[in-house]
């Protein structure tokens, strides 16, 4: 966007008449060397995104202070009073009902009034020009401060967004690790239950084998006792038989 378009946009973006006039005057001064087509193109481009039917008062970065308004009001009141006096004197001077002619005193008074009005207009114009320069300077300074704050806000926003993204990422990773640990715990718990069940089954089998072994041992002992008894009886019988044989 050119400087002319920027100035026109600023003029339509403020509700301060003096500030708008200053921006438009600067824009006109920059367009003095341009032809009609170039001027029309600059103005059309500047007003392309501006709603000229908008009745709402736009927000401005600068407003007249009470002291500035009071000085301007006093100057305008004084100028109006002097103009009124000048008109009265001129009416008295040109009225057909007046019985006196121009005197040096009247001419001096008229010249003094005209000089006072001229000086007052100059002072008013100087005051307005200073006010416009001050308002433009204040607007520029405040705009720079707003840009700085906006840039700082954007950086803080980006930093906060990065921290939030990192926090969400860490949270997601923690949830994943927690889910994996929970799955591992469940798997280990199920494995422990299966191992306990297998231990129980093996313990029951061991007890059964021990019981069977004990029963077999008891039967073996009983058979051994019976066998020993039988052998003893056979030995006694053999001894008796041997003694009988010897007697025969």
C-alpha positions, 0 to 999 in steps of 0.5 A: 500500500502506498503512503497516499492510500495509507493517509486516506485510510487513516483520515477515514478511520478517525472521528477527529476532524482536525486529524482527518484534515491533516491526513487528507492534506498530506495525501493531497500534497503527495498527489500534486504531481500525479494526473487525474487517472493516477489520483482516481486509482489511488483514492479508489484503492484506498477506499476499497475496504472502507464502509462509507455508510457505517454510522458507528463512530470509529475508535481513535487512538487520540482525542482532544484534551479538555485544555485544547478544546478550551483554548480552541473554544476561547479563540473561536469565541474571541474571533466571533466577537471581534468579527461581530464588532467589525460588522457593527462598526461597518454597519454604522459606517455604511448606514445612511442614517449615520450623521457622521463621516469617517474619522481617523479614530474610526479608521484606526479602530477598524484597522486595529480590529482587522489586525486583531482578527488577522493575528487571532486567525494566525494564532488559531491556525498555528494552534490548530497546526501544532495540535494536529502535529501533536496529535499525529505524533501522539498517534504515531507513538501510541501506534508504535507502542501498540505494535510493540505490545502486539508483537510481545503478545504474539510472542507470548502467545506462541510460547504459550502454544508451544508449552501447551503442545509440549504439555499435551505431548507429554501427557499423551506419552504418559498415558501411553506408558501408563496404559502399557504398564497397566497392560503389563501388570494385567499380563503379569497378574494373569501369568501369576494366577496361571502359575499359582493354579499350576503350582496347586495342581502340581502340589495336589499331584505330589500329595497324591503321589506321596500318598500312593508311595506311602500306601505302596511302602506300607504294602511292601512292608506288610509283604516283607513281614509276611515273606519273613514270617513265611521264610521263618516258618519254612526254616523251622519246617526244614529243621524239623524235617532235617531232624526227622531225616537224621533219626531215620 
